[in-house]
Amino acid sequence: MFKSERRLSLFAVNFAVCFLFLFLCLFFISEESLLFSGICVSVIFVVLLIMGKTAYGWACKKLEYKALYTQETQLLSKFVERLRGCYSMDDFFEAVGQILEIQGDCSVLYIDRNKKYVIYNSPDRLTCSPNTMSLLDLNFGELRTDGVYFMDENLGLTSQYRSSRGFFLVKGDLHLYIFCKYTHLFDKLIYDTLLDEFTHFRERESIISSLSEIAQLSKEWTLLADIQQSFLPQTMPNIPMLDLAAYFRPLVNVSGDYYTVLPFDDHKTLVMLGDVSGKGLAAALVMGLVMNTVKIIEDKEDLAGVIRAVDRAIKNMHLQDKYTVLFIGIVDTEKMTIRYVNASMSDPIIVTKAPDGYKIKPLTSNCSLIGIIELDDIVPAEQKLFKGDVILMASDGVSEVMNEDGVELGNTDLYLDTIKNSACKSASHFVDDIADLVLSYNGDKKLRDDVTMLVAKVGE
């Protein structure tokens, strides 16, 4: 429905543009001044193209809203929205019950084909019937190709959408069957979105359940730390005009610090470093959730959207007093800029070369804590970069390390001088110098916090 209406809208807009163009040309074409006529026609053509493109975009948004949030399709759209906030099987079962079963009068069956195990079934005759299970196993038991499939009234595959009386999602060994007599009334636009959100839910639930199971049942904290560190980049990507290095030293086996580097192309690279409040399992869960949220979000260049997605994910976990500070930016070595959001990180800076030596420019905070309070409007900031600039992102375990007199490293000239003196070196040597300074400044005492750094140096 949406696709056909969109094609009709495109035809209508193109027809209107052509009609207006021909109509206006009649008034501006003059044999006496061909140059003036040509300029007028060109201007009219460009203006109408822009107006047509704007009108088509507006029409598509209206049609998409109509397709997804009106009539029968709004049921699945509501389920998709609820699915985005699910982080456990209990959350998922509650969403199925409240939306698909109660509001939609659907029957649901969720099966792990590999384990031959029913994860969930609606409490009705259809999904509890052994005949239903046998027929589904016979028809779809070996199906492992990810996608959305439609069933007819005899529980067989059908390519005739109008005759479908249900559909099911396949993600590896997992089959989610939704039996609905009015399936053919749903707009097809919704199914790909539903499959994507189901996939994302499975990834979130798998991460959280695996971390929880290891911590609570086996108490193998070393294994938990290994899994957590697997979320972090194991090697730095090779990016033209950008030298990258990182340092990660958790205070205990598990940490709330995290960082990542995600190249978009040869010129644009996303860099992120953050710190979750507290320590232990809860901090590790939030850390894993943040990393996964950023990884799967489609439009990573929308930094405000990324921040809001992370904020929503943490709040939906309902962990008391858990939040994160983070710095996220996009380094563009073609435009020579860094566009960023600093959510209350205290230490990100740019070290830049000046005629009288290296100068330090702070990347000041422009966003509040994430995951615990309501966020105001998020407006990314932008800083100009120059060849040889060093971008330093560090957790507070770097600047807040204390010497024997209780003086924090970040408040000393020694810290600033080391940063400036090391700015001429490669990113890896720069990180090593700061790490060595932190450990020597701390002396023989045990560190009080995780020490994490991410450095990006613009090529010269």
GIURMO-V5377 format. One record per residue. RES is the residue in three letters. SS is DSSP state (A for helix, B for strand, O for the rest). PHI is phi in degrees with one decimal (* if undefined). BURIAL is + if it has 24 or more other ideal C-beta (glycine too) atoms within 12 Angstrom, else -. Layout:
RES;SS;PHI;BURIAL, RES;SS;PHI;BURIAL
This chain:
MET;O;*;+, PHE;A;-61.8;+, LYS;A;-64.8;-, SER;A;-67.2;-, GLU;A;-67.8;-, ARG;A;-66.9;+, ARG;A;-64.0;-, LEU;A;-64.4;-, SER;A;-64.8;+, LEU;A;-62.2;-, PHE;A;-63.1;-, ALA;A;-64.0;-, VAL;A;-65.4;+, ASN;A;-62.6;-, PHE;A;-63.3;-, ALA;A;-63.8;-, VAL;A;-63.5;+, CYS;A;-62.8;-, PHE;A;-63.1;-, LEU;A;-63.9;-, PHE;A;-61.9;+, LEU;A;-64.9;-, PHE;A;-64.3;-, LEU;A;-71.1;-, CYS;A;-60.6;-, LEU;A;-60.7;-, PHE;A;-88.7;-, PHE;A;-109.5;-, ILE;O;-82.0;-, SER;O;-135.1;-, GLU;O;-68.8;-, GLU;O;-74.9;-, SER;O;-135.8;-, LEU;A;-66.7;-, LEU;A;-63.3;-, PHE;A;-62.4;-, SER;A;-62.0;-, GLY;A;-63.3;-, ILE;A;-64.4;-, CYS;A;-62.0;-, VAL;A;-62.0;+, SER;A;-63.2;-, VAL;A;-63.4;-, ILE;A;-60.3;+, PHE;A;-60.9;-, VAL;A;-65.1;-, VAL;A;-62.3;-, LEU;A;-66.5;+, LEU;A;-61.9;-, ILE;A;-64.5;-, MET;A;-63.1;-, GLY;A;-64.0;+, LYS;A;-64.1;-, THR;A;-63.6;-, ALA;A;-64.3;-, TYR;A;-66.4;+, GLY;A;-62.2;-, TRP;A;-63.5;-, ALA;A;-64.0;+, CYS;A;-62.8;+, LYS;A;-64.1;-, LYS;A;-65.4;-, LEU;A;-67.4;+, GLU;A;-65.4;+, TYR;A;-62.2;-, LYS;A;-61.5;-, ALA;A;-69.0;+, LEU;A;-94.6;+, TYR;A;-121.4;-, THR;O;-130.8;-, GLN;O;56.5;-, GLU;O;-68.1;+, THR;A;-64.2;+, GLN;A;-63.2;-, LEU;A;-63.2;+, LEU;A;-69.6;+, SER;A;-63.1;+, LYS;A;-65.1;+, PHE;A;-66.2;+, VAL;A;-60.3;+, GLU;A;-60.9;-, ARG;A;-67.7;+, LEU;A;-63.7;+, ARG;O;-62.9;+, GLY;O;-101.6;+, CYS;O;-93.3;+, TYR;O;-127.8;+, SER;O;-147.5;+, MET;A;-64.8;-, ASP;A;-62.8;-, ASP;A;-59.5;+, PHE;A;-65.0;+, PHE;A;-61.5;+, GLU;A;-64.8;-, ALA;A;-64.0;+, VAL;A;-60.6;+, GLY;A;-65.5;+, GLN;A;-73.6;-, ILE;A;-100.6;+, LEU;A;-70.6;+, GLU;A;-81.1;+, ILE;A;-75.4;-, GLN;A;-78.4;-, GLY;O;-101.3;+, ASP;O;54.6;-, CYS;O;-101.3;+, SER;B;-111.2;+, VAL;B;-128.6;+, LEU;B;-137.0;+, TYR;B;-121.3;+, ILE;B;-128.7;+, ASP;B;-95.8;-, ARG;O;-68.1;+, ASN;O;-67.3;-, LYS;O;-88.3;-, LYS;O;53.0;-, TYR;B;-132.9;-, VAL;B;-85.6;+, ILE;B;-78.0;+, TYR;B;-156.2;+, ASN;B;-145.6;+, SER;O;-65.5;+, PRO;O;-80.1;-, ASP;O;-138.2;-, ARG;A;-66.5;-, LEU;A;-64.6;+, THR;A;-79.1;+, CYS;A;-92.3;-, SER;O;-76.3;-, PRO;A;-60.6;-, ASN;A;-65.2;-, THR;A;-62.8;+, MET;A;-60.9;+, SER;A;-63.2;-, LEU;A;-68.0;-, LEU;A;-65.3;+, ASP;A;-65.5;-, LEU;A;-67.8;-, ASN;A;-81.5;-, PHE;A;-128.3;+, GLY;O;-58.5;-, GLU;O;-96.7;-, LEU;O;-76.6;+, ARG;O;-129.9;-, THR;O;-86.9;-, ASP;O;-58.2;-, GLY;B;157.2;+, VAL;B;-114.7;+, TYR;B;-127.3;+, PHE;B;-115.1;+, MET;B;-114.6;+, ASP;O;-92.1;+, GLU;O;-68.8;-, ASN;O;-97.3;-, LEU;O;63.0;+, GLY;O;-113.4;-, LEU;B;-65.2;+, THR;O;-139.8;-, SER;O;-99.3;-, GLN;O;-92.1;-, TYR;A;-59.3;-, ARG;A;-66.5;-, SER;A;-98.4;-, SER;O;-72.9;+, ARG;O;-125.9;+, GLY;B;168.3;+, PHE;B;-150.3;+, PHE;B;-146.1;+, LEU;B;-100.9;+, VAL;B;-119.2;+, LYS;B;-133.3;+, GLY;O;65.2;-, ASP;O;-87.0;-, LEU;B;-95.8;+, HIS;B;-120.9;+, LEU;B;-114.4;+, TYR;B;-95.7;+, ILE;B;-126.1;+, PHE;B;-93.3;+, CYS;O;-149.6;+, LYS;O;-65.6;-, TYR;O;-107.2;-, THR;A;-52.9;+, HIS;A;-65.3;+, LEU;A;-90.5;-, PHE;O;-73.8;+, ASP;O;-72.9;+, LYS;O;-62.4;+, LEU;A;-59.0;+, ILE;A;-76.5;+, TYR;A;-69.8;+, ASP;A;-63.2;-, THR;A;-64.2;+, LEU;A;-62.7;+, LEU;A;-64.1;+, ASP;A;-61.3;+, GLU;A;-69.2;+, PHE;A;-64.3;+, THR;A;-62.1;+, HIS;A;-64.1;+, PHE;A;-61.0;+, ARG;A;-61.1;+, GLU;A;-65.7;+, ARG;A;-62.8;+, GLU;A;-63.6;+, SER;A;-66.2;+, ILE;A;-62.1;+, ILE;A;-66.1;+, SER;A;-68.5;+, SER;A;-67.8;+, LEU;A;-64.6;+, SER;A;-64.4;+, GLU;A;-63.1;-, ILE;A;-63.9;+, ALA;A;-70.2;+, GLN;A;-86.5;-, LEU;A;-95.4;-, SER;A;-92.8;-, LYS;O;58.2;-, GLU;O;-87.4;-, TRP;A;-66.8;-, THR;A;-65.5;-, LEU;A;-65.1;-, LEU;A;-59.8;+, ALA;A;-64.1;+, ASP;A;-62.6;-, ILE;A;-64.1;+, GLN;A;-62.9;+, GLN;A;-68.6;+, SER;A;-68.0;-, PHE;O;-70.6;+, LEU;O;-83.3;+, PRO;O;-58.8;+, GLN;O;-79.3;-, THR;O;-138.3;-, MET;O;-81.4;+, PRO;O;-66.1;-, ASN;O;-88.7;-, ILE;B;-121.5;+, PRO;O;-58.7;-, MET;O;66.6;+, LEU;B;-143.8;+, ASP;B;-102.2;+, LEU;B;-121.8;+, ALA;B;-156.5;+, ALA;B;-141.2;+, TYR;B;-140.9;+, PHE;B;-140.8;+, ARG;B;-134.5;+, PRO;O;-72.7;+, LEU;O;-67.7;+, VAL;O;-122.9;+, ASN;O;-57.7;+, VAL;O;-105.4;+, SER;O;-136.6;+, GLY;O;-101.3;+, ASP;B;-82.3;+, TYR;B;-156.7;+, TYR;B;-157.7;+, THR;B;-158.3;+, VAL;B;-133.9;+, LEU;B;-130.1;+, PRO;B;-71.4;+, PHE;O;-90.5;-, ASP;O;-158.5;-, ASP;O;-70.1;-, HIS;O;-115.2;-, LYS;B;-109.1;+, THR;B;-139.1;+, LEU;B;-87.7;+, VAL;B;-123.0;+, MET;B;-149.3;+, LEU;B;-144.2;+, GLY;B;-149.0;+, ASP;B;-145.8;+, VAL;B;-87.5;+, SER;O;-64.1;+, GLY;O;78.9;+, LYS;O;-134.7;+, GLY;A;84.5;+, LEU;A;-60.8;+, ALA;A;-60.3;+, ALA;A;-64.1;+, ALA;A;-65.3;+, LEU;A;-63.9;+, VAL;A;-65.4;+, MET;A;-58.2;+, GLY;A;-63.7;+, LEU;A;-66.0;+, VAL;A;-61.3;+, MET;A;-61.0;+, ASN;A;-68.8;+, THR;A;-61.3;+, VAL;A;-66.4;+, LYS;A;-64.4;+, ILE;A;-91.6;+, ILE;O;-66.0;+, GLU;O;-76.1;-, ASP;O;-94.3;-, LYS;O;-74.6;+, GLU;O;-76.2;-, ASP;O;-83.8;-, LEU;A;-62.9;+, ALA;A;-63.1;+, GLY;A;-65.2;-, VAL;A;-62.9;+, ILE;A;-60.2;+, ARG;A;-67.6;+, ALA;A;-65.1;+, VAL;A;-64.8;+, ASP;A;-59.1;+, ARG;A;-65.2;+, ALA;A;-64.1;+, ILE;A;-66.6;+, LYS;A;-63.2;+, ASN;A;-72.1;+, MET;A;-77.6;+, HIS;O;58.4;-, LEU;O;-94.2;+, GLN;O;-64.7;-, ASP;O;61.1;-, LYS;O;-100.6;+, TYR;O;-152.5;+, THR;B;-138.5;+, VAL;B;-104.1;+, LEU;B;-158.9;+, PHE;B;-120.1;+, ILE;B;-134.2;+, GLY;B;-147.7;+, ILE;B;-116.4;+, VAL;B;-88.9;+, ASP;B;-115.8;+, THR;O;-81.6;+, GLU;O;-88.2;-, LYS;O;-82.4;-, MET;O;58.3;+, THR;B;-140.9;+, ILE;B;-127.7;+, ARG;B;-103.8;+, TYR;B;-147.8;+, VAL;B;-125.2;+, ASN;B;-107.4;+, ALA;B;-92.2;+, SER;O;68.5;+, MET;O;-77.1;+, SER;O;-91.3;+, ASP;O;-119.8;+, PRO;O;-66.6;+, ILE;B;-144.8;+, ILE;B;-114.4;+, VAL;B;-103.1;+, THR;B;-124.4;+, LYS;B;-83.5;-, ALA;B;-123.5;-, PRO;O;-57.1;-, ASP;O;-102.9;-, GLY;B;120.1;-, TYR;B;-80.7;+, LYS;B;-115.6;-, ILE;B;-113.2;+, LYS;B;-115.3;+, PRO;B;-72.9;+, LEU;O;-98.8;+, THR;O;-67.2;-, SER;O;-67.5;-, ASN;O;-134.7;+, CYS;B;-157.4;+, SER;O;-83.7;+, LEU;O;-57.1;+, ILE;B;-108.3;+, GLY;O;104.1;+, ILE;O;-135.4;+, ILE;O;-128.1;-, GLU;O;-71.2;-, LEU;O;-87.4;+, ASP;O;-79.6;-, ASP;O;-59.3;-, ILE;O;-106.2;+, VAL;O;-119.2;-, PRO;O;-59.3;+, ALA;B;-99.3;+, GLU;B;-140.2;-, GLN;B;-126.0;+, LYS;B;-74.9;-, LEU;O;-114.8;+, PHE;O;-129.5;+, LYS;O;-59.0;-, GLY;O;91.3;+, ASP;O;-64.4;+, VAL;B;-115.6;+, ILE;B;-100.8;+, LEU;B;-111.4;+, MET;B;-114.2;+, ALA;B;-144.5;+, SER;O;-74.6;+, ASP;A;-69.9;+, GLY;A;-66.0;+, VAL;A;-82.6;+, SER;A;-75.8;+, GLU;O;-96.0;+, VAL;O;-64.7;+, MET;B;-113.4;+, ASN;O;-88.7;-, GLU;O;-65.0;-, ASP;O;-89.3;-, GLY;O;80.3;-, VAL;O;-91.1;-, GLU;B;-74.5;+, LEU;A;-58.8;+, GLY;A;-63.5;+, ASN;A;-95.2;-, THR;O;-109.2;-, ASP;A;-67.1;-, LEU;A;-58.4;-, TYR;A;-64.1;+, LEU;A;-66.1;+, ASP;A;-65.2;-, THR;A;-64.7;+, ILE;A;-60.6;+, LYS;A;-67.1;+, ASN;A;-69.2;-, SER;A;-95.3;+, ALA;O;-65.5;+, CYS;O;-79.3;-, LYS;O;-86.9;+, SER;O;-67.8;-, ALA;A;-60.0;+, SER;A;-66.5;+, HIS;A;-69.1;-, PHE;A;-60.5;+, VAL;A;-60.8;+, ASP;A;-60.5;-, ASP;A;-63.1;+, ILE;A;-69.3;+, ALA;A;-63.5;+, ASP;A;-61.5;-, LEU;A;-64.4;+, VAL;A;-59.4;+, LEU;A;-68.6;-, SER;A;-70.4;-, TYR;A;-67.9;+, ASN;A;-71.6;+, GLY;O;73.0;-, ASP;O;-88.7;-, LYS;O;-75.5;-, LYS;O;-75.7;-, LEU;O;-61.1;+, ARG;O;-97.2;-, ASP;O;-153.8;+, ASP;O;-63.8;+, VAL;B;-118.4;+, THR;B;-136.6;+, MET;B;-139.1;+, LEU;B;-135.4;+, VAL;B;-125.2;+, ALA;B;-127.0;+, LYS;B;-112.8;+, VAL;B;-75.5;+, GLY;O;-62.0;+, GLU;O;-104.1;-
